[in-house]
Amino acid sequence: MKDDSVGILKAAWLIALVTIASKLMGFVRDMVVANFYGATTVSDAYFYALQIPSLAIIILGGVGGPFHSAVVAVFSKLLGNDYNVDEKINKLYNTFLTITFLVFAILAITGFFFADKIMGIIISAGSSELVTLATQHFRIMSPIILIGGIIGIYYGLLVSHKKYILPNLSPMMLSIVVIVSILLIGNSDKSGIVLACATLVGALAQLALQLPEVRKLGYKLKPNFELVNNPQFKNILELLFPAILSSTIGQIGIYIDMFFASNLQEGAWTSVIFANRIFQFPVGILVTAFLVPLFPLFSRLAGEGESKYQEIKDYFNKGVGVLFFATIPIIIFILLLAKDGVSLVFERGAFNSNAVLMVTEALCFLSFSILPYVFRDSITRVYYAFNDSKTPFIVAASSILLKVFLNWFLILRLNLGIAGITLSTSLVTLFNAVVLGLLIHKKIKLDFGQLFFNFGKMFVAGILTFIICFFACRYFDTFELARYLFETVKIAVIMVLCLIVYSGLNIVFKTKYADELMSRLRKKA
């Protein structure tokens, strides 16, 4: 277990570095989009139209998505420790790829021809100008639906062979294409069509980058329809369909948000999207870094029987504990520094102070979902390792009515506006995390006692750190400096103070993960 633990830690650091590079490029892309398009009808139309293509390429086909998860769960067990791609594995790969291509091609064609109807339903409360513009964007980006499923299969194959860099680096291609396209066209694009075209080209570039590496591993492309008497393909489908439905249910929650956002002011949906992008920058890096190498290990250990269950428990508690330890300071940063950070990064060009306030409001309420988010995503991998994607689907489906009620209550009854959208998301994420945690004992009895005992110490340390840093912010606000200089210095000083205080308090409280961190630092010193 020690060797595996060291290997996972090294993989986590490597994945984190690669993911940071990819996320930074995505952040630059968002800055460029914000600068040229602001939070306007054009940006709203693009982000409304992007939701279904992003469902395919990010939610279904991305790292941690159903296609990636199903491939890792099945192929990790078939490949074993020698990673030899034999004829049986190649046939399974080609069967899965062929069926995925046909199904997603039909969906992409349907999306193209019925784009106006689809956008009309999603943006039913929006203006005719918004619906028309979103329809144009969606037609251009509809081929991404086909690309998404194939990319997901390639992600899963690469991770199954412990090739972690490319799956986490290739999304950078999409960001680069979008950035270059906008900078070349400049302010002459008044409808955002360049955005849609660049997104499609970027998705194609992402796929092109993965294909040669997959072929090097020994996977040869040869269409295959061997559906009968194929137990491994059946295993993939048994994992895939509930996982797709679960992800689609989650996307329905986004469509519900889109419907309510279309009742709010111009730029509301763009603000929610930017808040999610900022949220995903630190949290996505951490979750991806730890869960990508852990998931194949969970699957392999689950396949070896009950004798390995204790190792699953140990790895789960350690992984989630480290994520909790790392994400509490992120919540503090967001609550105290969101406005300064959003202003520093985005407030220029068409992105004005009103847009800053909208994004800040959405982001602060979304930050409450960070802890349940990392727990939910971690425990979902345990379900998948036991070939159970039905339970996460049922839990996700049961939260749809809750999402509708919370949006109605928070937005229409309490008039919370944009904050109501992200607060409802946080509450639904908490609901999913709690229910999944309660039901996991049917598969394996995870030991939550030690995990949440240490979390209690972290939480108290986080509360005390927030109070100290809050007063430090109030004091810092009395200084008069040029805007960008003030925001930069304030963010840097408060972040350093927060990390010092939080780490120090956890060491005093003898929190398990702080002790481990200090011991590692002493060894390197």
Kinemage of the C-alpha trace (Angstrom):
@kinemage 1
@onewidth
@group {chain A} dominant
@subgroup {mainchain}
@vectorlist {calphas} color= white
{ca met a 1} P 0.000 0.000 0.000
{ca lys a 2} L 2.906 2.320 0.729
{ca asp a 3} L 4.223 2.071 -2.846
{ca asp a 4} L 0.744 2.719 -4.245
{ca ser a 5} L 0.349 5.702 -1.916
{ca val a 6} L 3.629 7.248 -3.070
{ca gly a 7} L 2.699 6.594 -6.711
{ca ile a 8} L -0.708 8.203 -6.262
{ca leu a 9} L 0.827 11.249 -4.582
{ca lys a 10} L 3.329 11.687 -7.410
{ca ala a 11} L 0.569 11.253 -9.985
{ca ala a 12} L -1.590 13.756 -8.088
{ca trp a 13} L 1.175 16.372 -8.182
{ca leu a 14} L 1.781 15.755 -11.886
{ca ile a 15} L -1.922 15.937 -12.729
{ca ala a 16} L -2.288 19.052 -10.592
{ca leu a 17} L 0.512 20.834 -12.474
{ca val a 18} L -0.881 19.871 -15.879
{ca thr a 19} L -4.437 20.752 -14.851
{ca ile a 20} L -3.255 24.118 -13.510
{ca ala a 21} L -1.709 24.896 -16.898
{ca ser a 22} L -4.919 23.894 -18.681
{ca lys a 23} L -7.134 25.799 -16.234
{ca leu a 24} L -4.947 28.893 -16.498
{ca met a 25} L -5.371 28.853 -20.242
{ca gly a 26} L -9.121 28.481 -19.724
{ca phe a 27} L -8.984 31.438 -17.362
{ca val a 28} L -7.184 33.537 -19.983
{ca arg a 29} L -9.874 32.485 -22.486
{ca asp a 30} L -12.600 33.701 -20.119
{ca met a 31} L -10.761 36.995 -19.611
{ca val a 32} L -10.593 37.528 -23.373
{ca val a 33} L -14.267 36.612 -23.825
{ca ala a 34} L -15.240 38.960 -20.974
{ca asn a 35} L -13.149 41.787 -22.400
{ca phe a 36} L -14.667 41.597 -25.902
{ca tyr a 37} L -18.247 40.524 -25.113
{ca gly a 38} L -18.829 41.494 -21.445
{ca ala a 39} L -21.990 40.242 -19.727
{ca thr a 40} L -24.427 40.991 -22.557
{ca thr a 41} L -27.073 39.408 -24.770
{ca val a 42} L -24.348 38.128 -27.108
{ca ser a 43} L -22.419 36.385 -24.313
{ca asp a 44} L -25.676 35.048 -22.851
{ca ala a 45} L -26.616 33.576 -26.269
{ca tyr a 46} L -23.233 31.868 -26.616
{ca phe a 47} L -23.303 30.378 -23.116
{ca tyr a 48} L -26.925 29.243 -23.492
{ca ala a 49} L -26.051 27.530 -26.790
{ca leu a 50} L -22.887 26.023 -25.329
{ca gln a 51} L -24.694 24.047 -22.619
{ca ile a 52} L -25.620 21.006 -24.735
{ca pro a 53} L -22.229 20.760 -26.534
{ca ser a 54} L -20.496 21.178 -23.156
{ca leu a 55} L -22.711 18.406 -21.786
{ca ala a 56} L -21.137 16.146 -24.425
{ca ile a 57} L -17.499 17.238 -24.286
{ca ile a 58} L -17.123 18.199 -20.614
{ca ile a 59} L -19.821 16.449 -18.573
{ca leu a 60} L -20.198 13.176 -20.530
{ca gly a 61} L -16.814 13.027 -22.248
{ca gly a 62} L -14.576 14.876 -19.825
{ca val a 63} L -12.268 13.523 -17.136
{ca gly a 64} L -14.542 12.021 -14.481
{ca gly a 65} L -17.493 11.851 -16.899
{ca pro a 66} L -19.516 8.691 -17.650
{ca phe a 67} L -17.486 7.613 -20.706
{ca his a 68} L -14.164 8.124 -18.946
{ca ser a 69} L -15.435 6.400 -15.783
{ca ala a 70} L -16.978 3.401 -17.595
{ca val a 71} L -13.826 2.806 -19.661
{ca val a 72} L -11.538 3.061 -16.620
{ca ala a 73} L -13.746 0.761 -14.501
{ca val a 74} L -13.794 -2.002 -17.157
{ca phe a 75} L -10.471 -1.628 -19.003
{ca ser a 76} L -8.365 -1.240 -15.812
{ca lys a 77} L -9.445 -4.729 -14.765
{ca leu a 78} L -8.906 -6.219 -18.246
{ca leu a 79} L -5.468 -4.692 -18.762
{ca gly a 80} L -4.107 -5.850 -15.400
{ca asn a 81} L -0.570 -4.853 -14.461
{ca asp a 82} L 1.080 -5.513 -17.847
{ca tyr a 83} L -1.189 -3.141 -19.834
{ca asn a 84} L -1.082 -5.403 -22.879
{ca val a 85} L -3.717 -4.551 -25.528
{ca asp a 86} L -4.717 -7.924 -26.975
{ca glu a 87} L -7.286 -8.740 -29.657
{ca lys a 88} L -10.099 -9.131 -27.113
{ca ile a 89} L -9.494 -5.652 -25.679
{ca asn a 90} L -9.220 -4.161 -29.169
{ca lys a 91} L -12.573 -5.648 -30.157
{ca leu a 92} L -14.194 -4.229 -27.044
{ca tyr a 93} L -12.683 -0.814 -27.792
{ca asn a 94} L -13.947 -0.833 -31.384
{ca thr a 95} L -17.426 -2.044 -30.438
{ca phe a 96} L -17.773 0.734 -27.881
{ca leu a 97} L -16.337 3.367 -30.234
{ca thr a 98} L -18.564 2.308 -33.171
{ca ile a 99} L -21.806 2.374 -31.172
{ca thr a 100} L -20.851 5.657 -29.508
{ca phe a 101} L -20.117 7.251 -32.905
{ca leu a 102} L -23.473 6.216 -34.382
{ca val a 103} L -25.562 7.264 -31.383
{ca phe a 104} L -23.869 10.616 -30.923
{ca ala a 105} L -23.942 11.331 -34.669
{ca ile a 106} L -27.725 10.962 -34.583
{ca leu a 107} L -27.915 13.290 -31.573
{ca ala a 108} L -25.687 15.881 -33.284
{ca ile a 109} L -27.795 15.839 -36.464
{ca thr a 110} L -30.987 16.132 -34.419
{ca gly a 111} L -29.515 19.069 -32.520
{ca phe a 112} L -28.607 20.851 -35.767
{ca phe a 113} L -32.048 20.568 -37.377
{ca phe a 114} L -34.059 21.278 -34.235
{ca ala a 115} L -31.799 23.986 -32.790
{ca asp a 116} L -34.526 26.642 -32.834
{ca lys a 117} L -36.982 24.426 -30.961
{ca ile a 118} L -34.380 23.402 -28.377
{ca met a 119} L -33.230 26.951 -27.681
{ca gly a 120} L -36.833 28.133 -27.620
{ca ile a 121} L -37.594 25.702 -24.805
{ca ile a 122} L -34.426 26.422 -22.805
{ca ile a 123} L -34.760 30.214 -23.102
{ca ser a 124} L -38.557 30.346 -23.061
{ca ala a 125} L -38.552 33.488 -20.914
{ca gly a 126} L -35.896 35.247 -23.002
{ca ser a 127} L -36.249 37.773 -25.820
{ca ser a 128} L -36.669 36.691 -29.461
{ca glu a 129} L -33.260 38.259 -30.239
{ca leu a 130} L -31.618 36.076 -27.590
{ca val a 131} L -33.313 32.881 -28.825
{ca thr a 132} L -32.423 33.596 -32.489
{ca leu a 133} L -28.782 34.324 -31.679
{ca ala a 134} L -28.476 31.255 -29.434
{ca thr a 135} L -29.971 29.100 -32.223
{ca gln a 136} L -27.283 30.270 -34.666
{ca his a 137} L -24.550 29.489 -32.130
{ca phe a 138} L -25.982 26.057 -31.324
{ca arg a 139} L -26.185 24.996 -34.983
{ca ile a 140} L -22.509 25.807 -35.439
{ca met a 141} L -21.462 23.918 -32.294
{ca ser a 142} L -23.768 20.869 -32.706
{ca pro a 143} L -20.959 18.597 -34.111
{ca ile a 144} L -19.276 18.870 -30.697
{ca ile a 145} L -21.972 16.480 -29.443
{ca leu a 146} L -20.433 13.763 -31.646
{ca ile a 147} L -16.891 14.622 -30.624
{ca gly a 148} L -17.627 14.515 -26.874
{ca gly a 149} L -18.362 10.804 -26.533
{ca ile a 150} L -15.270 9.789 -28.537
{ca ile a 151} L -13.015 12.055 -26.467
{ca gly a 152} L -14.439 10.464 -23.304
{ca ile a 153} L -13.464 6.981 -24.501
{ca tyr a 154} L -9.943 8.173 -25.324
{ca tyr a 155} L -9.629 9.843 -21.913
{ca gly a 156} L -10.574 6.583 -20.214
{ca leu a 157} L -8.099 4.512 -22.244
{ca leu a 158} L -5.214 6.883 -21.550
{ca val a 159} L -5.920 6.980 -17.811
{ca ser a 160} L -6.246 3.179 -17.713
{ca his a 161} L -2.675 3.073 -19.057
{ca lys a 162} L -1.551 5.662 -16.467
{ca lys a 163} L -1.154 8.319 -19.161
{ca tyr a 164} L -2.385 11.242 -17.074
{ca ile a 165} L -0.870 14.260 -18.830
{ca leu a 166} L -2.673 14.302 -22.179
{ca pro a 167} L -6.260 13.918 -20.858
{ca asn a 168} L -5.741 16.904 -18.569
{ca leu a 169} L -3.707 18.960 -21.041
{ca ser a 170} L -5.707 18.512 -24.246
{ca pro a 171} L -8.651 20.769 -23.157
{ca met a 172} L -6.108 23.583 -23.454
{ca met a 173} L -6.421 23.273 -27.243
{ca leu a 174} L -9.992 24.536 -27.174
{ca ser a 175} L -9.000 27.545 -25.067
{ca ile a 176} L -6.067 28.407 -27.340
{ca val a 177} L -8.185 28.298 -30.498
{ca val a 178} L -10.878 30.520 -28.923
{ca ile a 179} L -8.316 33.065 -27.669
{ca val a 180} L -6.473 33.320 -30.999
{ca ser a 181} L -9.732 33.578 -32.977
{ca ile a 182} L -11.127 36.412 -30.848
{ca leu a 183} L -7.861 38.342 -30.898
{ca leu a 184} L -7.629 38.025 -34.697
{ca ile a 185} L -11.223 39.104 -35.354
{ca gly a 186} L -11.312 41.757 -32.630
{ca asn a 187} L -14.340 43.982 -32.121
{ca ser a 188} L -15.756 43.322 -35.599
{ca asp a 189} L -17.692 40.268 -34.351
{ca lys a 190} L -20.962 41.706 -33.057
{ca ser a 191} L -22.933 38.447 -32.949
{ca gly a 192} L -20.446 36.104 -31.247
{ca ile a 193} L -20.381 33.730 -34.240
{ca val a 194} L -16.578 33.674 -34.031
{ca leu a 195} L -16.924 32.290 -30.510
{ca ala a 196} L -19.105 29.421 -31.699
{ca cys a 197} L -16.869 28.567 -34.700
{ca ala a 198} L -13.703 28.699 -32.598
{ca thr a 199} L -15.248 26.409 -29.975
{ca leu a 200} L -16.016 23.800 -32.652
{ca val a 201} L -12.501 23.992 -34.148
{ca gly a 202} L -11.006 23.771 -30.653
{ca ala a 203} L -12.985 20.596 -29.909
{ca leu a 204} L -11.731 19.031 -33.154
{ca ala a 205} L -8.151 19.962 -32.218
{ca gln a 206} L -8.661 18.343 -28.812
{ca leu a 207} L -9.722 15.087 -30.470
{ca ala a 208} L -6.859 15.209 -32.995
{ca leu a 209} L -4.342 15.554 -30.175
{ca gln a 210} L -5.539 12.362 -28.437
{ca leu a 211} L -5.832 9.977 -31.390
{ca pro a 212} L -2.088 9.374 -32.095
{ca glu a 213} L -1.373 8.555 -28.427
{ca val a 214} L -4.240 6.049 -28.290
{ca arg a 215} L -2.916 4.338 -31.418
{ca lys a 216} L 0.575 4.128 -29.863
{ca leu a 217} L -0.892 2.147 -26.973
{ca gly a 218} L -1.950 -0.553 -29.446
{ca tyr a 219} L -5.594 0.332 -30.096
{ca lys a 220} L -6.385 -0.137 -33.778
{ca leu a 221} L -9.442 1.471 -35.339
{ca lys a 222} L -11.718 -1.094 -36.975
{ca pro a 223} L -15.533 -0.676 -36.798
{ca asn a 224} L -17.107 -3.581 -34.946
{ca phe a 225} L -20.717 -4.493 -34.063
{ca glu a 226} L -20.082 -7.448 -31.753
{ca leu a 227} L -22.962 -6.723 -29.367
{ca val a 228} L -24.220 -10.240 -28.633
{ca asn a 229} L -22.416 -12.524 -26.157
{ca asn a 230} L -20.070 -9.714 -25.175
{ca pro a 231} L -20.103 -9.579 -21.339
{ca gln a 232} L -17.476 -6.816 -21.068
{ca phe a 233} L -19.430 -4.534 -23.395
{ca lys a 234} L -22.494 -5.324 -21.288
{ca asn a 235} L -20.520 -4.259 -18.194
{ca ile a 236} L -19.654 -0.958 -19.883
{ca leu a 237} L -23.294 -0.314 -20.776
{ca glu a 238} L -24.465 -1.214 -17.267
{ca leu a 239} L -22.133 1.459 -15.923
{ca leu a 240} L -22.565 3.923 -18.767
{ca phe a 241} L -26.326 4.314 -19.100
{ca pro a 242} L -27.089 5.155 -15.457
{ca ala a 243} L -24.012 7.407 -15.373
{ca ile a 244} L -25.151 9.229 -18.534
{ca leu a 245} L -28.632 9.560 -17.106
{ca ser a 246} L -27.153 10.825 -13.850
{ca ser a 247} L -25.042 13.430 -15.676
{ca thr a 248} L -28.017 14.357 -17.847
{ca ile a 249} L -30.114 14.781 -14.722
{ca gly a 250} L -27.419 17.120 -13.430
{ca gln a 251} L -27.594 18.996 -16.723
{ca ile a 252} L -31.365 19.265 -16.339
{ca gly a 253} L -30.603 21.151 -13.150
{ca ile a 254} L -28.550 23.576 -15.246
{ca tyr a 255} L -31.405 23.951 -17.737
{ca ile a 256} L -33.678 24.765 -14.811
{ca asp a 257} L -31.165 27.446 -13.789
{ca met a 258} L -31.090 28.733 -17.379
{ca phe a 259} L -34.875 29.053 -17.419
{ca phe a 260} L -34.931 31.058 -14.176
{ca ala a 261} L -31.907 33.134 -15.238
{ca ser a 262} L -33.712 34.190 -18.417
{ca asn a 263} L -36.191 35.988 -16.132
{ca leu a 264} L -33.402 38.089 -14.626
{ca gln a 265} L -31.367 41.025 -15.933
{ca glu a 266} L -29.191 40.969 -19.049
{ca gly a 267} L -25.934 39.128 -18.401
{ca ala a 268} L -27.325 37.036 -15.533
{ca trp a 269} L -26.504 33.694 -17.135
{ca thr a 270} L -23.061 34.895 -18.219
{ca ser a 271} L -22.394 35.851 -14.584
{ca val a 272} L -23.373 32.384 -13.361
{ca ile a 273} L -21.117 30.787 -16.002
{ca phe a 274} L -18.117 32.924 -15.023
{ca ala a 275} L -18.745 32.175 -11.339
{ca asn a 276} L -18.722 28.451 -12.152
{ca arg a 277} L -15.507 28.824 -14.158
{ca ile a 278} L -13.773 30.595 -11.248
{ca phe a 279} L -15.130 27.953 -8.849
{ca gln a 280} L -13.830 25.131 -11.035
{ca phe a 281} L -10.334 26.605 -11.305
{ca pro a 282} L -9.041 25.658 -7.820
{ca val a 283} L -11.626 23.000 -6.939
{ca gly a 284} L -11.448 21.237 -10.299
{ca ile a 285} L -7.662 21.072 -10.083
{ca leu a 286} L -7.746 19.449 -6.637
{ca val a 287} L -10.532 16.983 -7.399
{ca thr a 288} L -8.993 15.963 -10.721
{ca ala a 289} L -5.507 15.617 -9.229
{ca phe a 290} L -6.608 13.185 -6.538
{ca leu a 291} L -9.488 11.297 -8.117
{ca val a 292} L -7.952 10.547 -11.535
{ca pro a 293} L -5.215 8.280 -10.080
{ca leu a 294} L -7.426 6.992 -7.240
{ca phe a 295} L -10.320 5.782 -9.397
{ca pro a 296} L -8.420 3.048 -11.317
{ca leu a 297} L -7.002 1.925 -7.954
{ca phe a 298} L -10.505 1.751 -6.420
{ca ser a 299} L -11.668 -0.318 -9.404
{ca arg a 300} L -8.734 -2.720 -9.213
{ca leu a 301} L -9.071 -3.204 -5.439
{ca ala a 302} L -12.838 -3.718 -5.666
{ca gly a 303} L -12.260 -6.362 -8.339
{ca glu a 304} L -9.875 -8.265 -6.015
{ca gly a 305} L -12.562 -8.915 -3.412
{ca glu a 306} L -13.301 -8.169 0.260
{ca ser a 307} L -9.692 -8.692 1.350
{ca lys a 308} L -8.879 -5.337 -0.282
{ca tyr a 309} L -11.821 -3.365 1.113
{ca gln a 310} L -9.780 -1.922 3.991
{ca glu a 311} L -7.372 -0.397 1.478
{ca ile a 312} L -10.290 1.254 -0.332
{ca lys a 313} L -11.433 2.736 2.999
{ca asp a 314} L -7.939 4.013 3.802
{ca tyr a 315} L -7.400 5.585 0.381
{ca phe a 316} L -10.868 7.146 0.401
{ca asn a 317} L -10.459 8.724 3.836
{ca lys a 318} L -7.004 10.008 3.015
{ca gly a 319} L -8.042 11.408 -0.364
{ca val a 320} L -11.203 13.132 0.901
{ca gly a 321} L -9.412 14.332 4.035
{ca val a 322} L -6.701 16.023 1.989
{ca leu a 323} L -9.360 17.583 -0.266
{ca phe a 324} L -11.252 18.938 2.759
{ca phe a 325} L -8.021 20.306 4.217
{ca ala a 326} L -7.140 22.080 0.961
{ca thr a 327} L -10.590 23.432 0.073
{ca ile a 328} L -11.495 25.204 3.328
{ca pro a 329} L -8.980 28.030 2.640
{ca ile a 330} L -10.459 28.321 -0.875
{ca ile a 331} L -13.885 29.036 0.644
{ca ile a 332} L -12.318 31.719 2.850
{ca phe a 333} L -10.543 33.284 -0.155
{ca ile a 334} L -13.795 33.446 -2.114
{ca leu a 335} L -15.891 34.922 0.693
{ca leu a 336} L -13.326 37.611 1.518
{ca leu a 337} L -11.647 38.346 -1.810
{ca ala a 338} L -14.186 37.487 -4.532
{ca lys a 339} L -15.012 41.083 -5.502
{ca asp a 340} L -11.365 42.174 -5.611
{ca gly a 341} L -10.378 39.074 -7.576
{ca val a 342} L -13.190 39.323 -10.133
{ca ser a 343} L -12.486 43.037 -10.594
{ca leu a 344} L -8.754 42.468 -11.040
{ca val a 345} L -9.174 39.680 -13.583
{ca phe a 346} L -12.250 40.697 -15.586
{ca glu a 347} L -13.110 44.410 -15.146
{ca arg a 348} L -11.939 45.895 -18.416
{ca gly a 349} L -13.351 46.455 -21.885
{ca ala a 350} L -17.032 45.463 -22.079
{ca phe a 351} L -16.967 43.900 -18.584
{ca asn a 352} L -18.089 46.713 -16.264
{ca ser a 353} L -18.487 47.136 -12.482
{ca asn a 354} L -22.091 45.904 -12.571
{ca ala a 355} L -20.910 42.635 -14.153
{ca val a 356} L -18.273 42.349 -11.395
{ca leu a 357} L -20.973 42.567 -8.729
{ca met a 358} L -23.145 39.955 -10.474
{ca val a 359} L -20.289 37.450 -10.766
{ca thr a 360} L -19.166 38.117 -7.178
{ca glu a 361} L -22.658 37.519 -5.826
{ca ala a 362} L -23.019 34.253 -7.744
{ca leu a 363} L -19.554 33.052 -6.735
{ca cys a 364} L -19.922 33.695 -3.005
{ca phe a 365} L -23.099 31.621 -2.725
{ca leu a 366} L -21.610 28.914 -4.948
{ca ser a 367} L -18.625 28.592 -2.595
{ca phe a 368} L -20.864 26.887 -0.019
{ca ser a 369} L -21.001 23.857 -2.335
{ca ile a 370} L -17.247 23.201 -2.323
{ca leu a 371} L -17.109 20.754 0.599
{ca pro a 372} L -20.147 18.659 -0.414
{ca tyr a 373} L -18.918 18.829 -4.036
{ca val a 374} L -15.575 17.142 -3.293
{ca phe a 375} L -17.234 14.554 -1.042
{ca arg a 376} L -19.933 13.750 -3.607
{ca asp a 377} L -17.452 13.368 -6.478
{ca ser a 378} L -15.134 11.216 -4.354
{ca ile a 379} L -17.781 8.822 -3.076
{ca thr a 380} L -19.316 8.522 -6.551
{ca arg a 381} L -16.005 6.961 -7.701
{ca val a 382} L -16.402 4.315 -5.003
{ca tyr a 383} L -19.867 3.451 -6.351
{ca tyr a 384} L -18.436 3.191 -9.878
{ca ala a 385} L -15.583 0.973 -8.642
{ca phe a 386} L -18.263 -1.482 -7.481
{ca asn a 387} L -19.961 -1.253 -10.911
{ca asp a 388} L -22.845 0.720 -9.424
{ca ser a 389} L -23.826 3.828 -11.350
{ca lys a 390} L -27.538 3.330 -10.657
{ca thr a 391} L -27.451 4.682 -7.103
{ca pro a 392} L -25.787 8.017 -8.060
{ca phe a 393} L -28.364 8.314 -10.863
{ca ile a 394} L -31.338 7.718 -8.560
{ca val a 395} L -29.989 10.226 -6.033
{ca ala a 396} L -29.385 12.828 -8.766
{ca ala a 397} L -32.864 12.248 -10.233
{ca ser a 398} L -34.486 12.680 -6.830
{ca ser a 399} L -32.904 16.127 -6.498
{ca ile a 400} L -34.565 17.609 -9.602
{ca leu a 401} L -37.795 18.511 -7.844
{ca leu a 402} L -35.727 19.929 -4.995
{ca lys a 403} L -33.837 22.095 -7.519
{ca val a 404} L -37.069 23.429 -9.044
{ca phe a 405} L -38.520 24.211 -5.623
{ca leu a 406} L -35.357 25.926 -4.362
{ca asn a 407} L -35.046 28.065 -7.509
{ca trp a 408} L -38.705 29.063 -7.283
{ca phe a 409} L -38.464 29.822 -3.564
{ca leu a 410} L -35.100 31.620 -3.572
{ca ile a 411} L -35.474 33.536 -6.849
{ca leu a 412} L -39.183 34.268 -7.213
{ca arg a 413} L -40.327 34.292 -3.583
{ca leu a 414} L -37.282 35.664 -1.744
{ca asn a 415} L -36.069 37.737 -4.743
{ca leu a 416} L -32.447 36.656 -4.301
{ca gly a 417} L -31.852 36.904 -8.056
{ca ile a 418} L -28.515 35.512 -9.253
{ca ala a 419} L -27.575 34.512 -5.698
{ca gly a 420} L -30.665 32.294 -5.584
{ca ile a 421} L -29.418 30.274 -8.573
{ca thr a 422} L -26.035 29.411 -7.069
{ca leu a 423} L -27.361 29.007 -3.509
{ca ser a 424} L -29.866 26.414 -4.749
{ca thr a 425} L -26.983 24.617 -6.499
{ca ser a 426} L -25.053 24.505 -3.222
{ca leu a 427} L -28.035 23.096 -1.312
{ca val a 428} L -28.729 20.421 -3.957
{ca thr a 429} L -25.033 19.402 -3.946
{ca leu a 430} L -25.210 19.033 -0.169
{ca phe a 431} L -28.336 16.880 -0.491
{ca asn a 432} L -26.640 14.576 -3.023
{ca ala a 433} L -23.495 14.245 -0.909
{ca val a 434} L -25.413 13.345 2.266
{ca val a 435} L -27.655 10.757 0.605
{ca leu a 436} L -24.754 9.092 -1.255
{ca gly a 437} L -22.804 8.957 2.009
{ca leu a 438} L -25.717 7.284 3.789
{ca leu a 439} L -26.304 4.675 1.066
{ca ile a 440} L -22.687 3.605 0.481
{ca his a 441} L -22.821 1.094 3.371
{ca lys a 442} L -24.748 -1.246 1.058
{ca lys a 443} L -21.532 -1.622 -0.963
{ca ile a 444} L -18.817 -1.076 1.610
{ca lys a 445} L -18.790 0.218 5.175
{ca leu a 446} L -16.578 3.281 4.910
{ca asp a 447} L -15.205 4.594 8.190
{ca phe a 448} L -16.423 8.204 8.316
{ca gly a 449} L -15.670 8.661 12.038
{ca gln a 450} L -11.976 9.515 11.736
{ca leu a 451} L -12.582 11.541 8.564
{ca phe a 452} L -15.177 13.834 10.109
{ca phe a 453} L -13.339 14.056 13.445
{ca asn a 454} L -10.425 15.642 11.597
{ca phe a 455} L -12.840 17.689 9.488
{ca gly a 456} L -14.274 19.164 12.713
{ca lys a 457} L -10.810 20.412 13.650
{ca met a 458} L -10.311 21.865 10.155
{ca phe a 459} L -13.709 23.572 10.297
{ca val a 460} L -12.980 25.265 13.642
{ca ala a 461} L -9.583 26.350 12.309
{ca gly a 462} L -11.342 27.697 9.207
{ca ile a 463} L -13.863 29.726 11.243
{ca leu a 464} L -11.118 31.300 13.353
{ca thr a 465} L -9.036 32.010 10.239
{ca phe a 466} L -12.017 33.660 8.528
{ca ile a 467} L -12.597 35.974 11.524
{ca ile a 468} L -8.937 37.031 11.692
{ca cys a 469} L -8.700 37.581 7.927
{ca phe a 470} L -12.037 39.449 7.872
{ca phe a 471} L -10.704 42.091 10.247
{ca ala a 472} L -7.435 42.168 8.312
{ca cys a 473} L -9.462 42.946 5.154
{ca arg a 474} L -11.335 45.733 6.945
{ca tyr a 475} L -8.034 47.230 8.052
{ca phe a 476} L -6.515 46.873 4.586
{ca asp a 477} L -9.479 48.704 3.029
{ca thr a 478} L -8.438 51.896 4.875
{ca phe a 479} L -5.371 52.245 2.630
{ca glu a 480} L -5.577 54.325 -0.544
{ca leu a 481} L -3.750 52.864 -3.525
{ca ala a 482} L -4.270 52.686 -7.281
{ca arg a 483} L -7.029 50.139 -8.018
{ca tyr a 484} L -5.042 47.342 -9.638
{ca leu a 485} L -2.157 47.735 -7.186
{ca phe a 486} L -4.552 47.752 -4.222
{ca glu a 487} L -6.400 44.634 -5.394
{ca thr a 488} L -3.181 42.747 -6.169
{ca val a 489} L -1.493 43.565 -2.856
{ca lys a 490} L -4.658 42.933 -0.823
{ca ile a 491} L -5.263 39.532 -2.408
{ca ala a 492} L -1.619 38.483 -1.950
{ca val a 493} L -1.390 39.649 1.695
{ca ile a 494} L -4.715 38.156 2.806
{ca met a 495} L -4.046 34.842 1.065
{ca val a 496} L -0.632 34.491 2.732
{ca leu a 497} L -2.101 35.462 6.106
{ca cys a 498} L -4.951 32.990 5.669
{ca leu a 499} L -2.624 30.087 4.810
{ca ile a 500} L -0.295 30.847 7.731
{ca val a 501} L -3.107 31.152 10.285
{ca tyr a 502} L -5.070 28.161 8.958
{ca ser a 503} L -2.033 25.873 8.801
{ca gly a 504} L -0.818 27.029 12.219
{ca leu a 505} L -4.186 26.398 13.863
{ca asn a 506} L -4.422 22.923 12.334
{ca ile a 507} L -0.956 22.091 13.640
{ca val a 508} L -1.996 23.291 17.111
{ca phe a 509} L -5.179 21.187 16.848
{ca lys a 510} L -3.054 18.216 15.703
{ca thr a 511} L -5.153 17.704 12.594
{ca lys a 512} L -3.957 14.545 10.863
{ca tyr a 513} L -3.306 16.058 7.427
{ca ala a 514} L -1.480 19.104 8.822
{ca asp a 515} L 0.863 16.798 10.744
{ca glu a 516} L 1.567 14.814 7.569
{ca leu a 517} L 2.219 18.024 5.639
{ca met a 518} L 4.679 19.258 8.263
{ca ser a 519} L 6.516 15.918 8.350
{ca arg a 520} L 6.911 15.989 4.552
{ca leu a 521} L 8.197 19.576 4.664
{ca arg a 522} L 10.715 18.633 7.367
{ca lys a 523} L 11.998 15.746 5.222
{ca lys a 524} L 12.511 18.082 2.254
{ca ala a 525} L 14.149 20.809 4.369
